[in-house]
Amino acid sequence: MCAKLGAQMAIIETTSRQFRERQKDFFDIADNGEKIVIKRGSKKAYGLTPVEEDDLYFTPQMTARIQ
């Protein structure tokens, strides 16, 4: 894992195995605003970011179906 560099936050990289073993830690880190990249093999990577209320968008059709 990478750490803070001065006043700037570094991107934290982890493997999918480390992520599975320490999910709570990585979720807590993401909740604190850090950027996390989960690497899967040598060619795939995924970003972990919290979903904010503003990120959720429902169409009127989806809302009607939920109700």
C-alpha positions in Angstrom: 0.0 0.0 0.0 1.1 3.6 -0.6 0.9 6.2 2.1 0.4 10.0 2.3 2.9 12.1 0.5 3.2 15.4 2.3 -0.1 17.3 2.3 -1.4 15.3 -0.7 -3.0 11.9 -0.5 -1.5 9.2 -2.6 -3.5 6.6 -4.5 -3.5 3.4 -2.5 -3.0 0.3 -4.6 -3.8 -3.2 -3.4 -4.2 -6.7 -4.8 -7.6 -8.4 -4.9 -6.3 -10.9 -2.4 -5.3 -8.1 0.1 -8.6 -6.4 -0.5 -10.6 -9.6 0.3 -8.5 -10.1 3.5 -8.9 -6.5 4.7 -12.1 -5.2 3.2 -13.2 -3.2 6.3 -9.8 -1.4 6.4 -10.1 -0.4 2.7 -13.8 0.7 3.1 -12.7 2.9 6.0 -9.9 4.4 4.0 -12.2 5.1 1.1 -14.7 6.7 3.5 -12.0 9.1 4.6 -11.5 10.3 1.0 -8.5 8.3 0.0 -8.4 6.8 -3.6 -8.0 3.1 -3.7 -7.1 1.0 -6.8 -7.7 -2.8 -6.5 -5.5 -4.6 -9.0 -6.7 -7.9 -10.5 -3.9 -9.7 -12.2 -1.6 -7.6 -14.4 -4.2 -6.1 -16.8 -7.2 -5.2 -14.7 -7.8 -2.6 -12.1 -10.8 -1.2 -10.3 -11.4 2.0 -8.3 -13.1 1.9 -4.9 -15.1 5.0 -4.1 -18.0 5.6 -1.7 -21.4 6.2 -3.4 -22.8 9.5 -2.2 -26.5 10.4 -2.2 -25.9 12.7 -5.1 -24.5 9.8 -7.2 -27.8 8.0 -7.1 -30.2 8.8 -9.9 -33.5 7.1 -10.5 -35.7 7.6 -13.5 -39.4 8.2 -12.9 -40.0 4.6 -14.2 -37.6 3.2 -11.7 -39.1 5.1 -8.8 -42.6 4.0 -9.7 -41.4 0.4 -9.9 -39.7 0.6 -6.5 -42.9 1.9 -4.9 
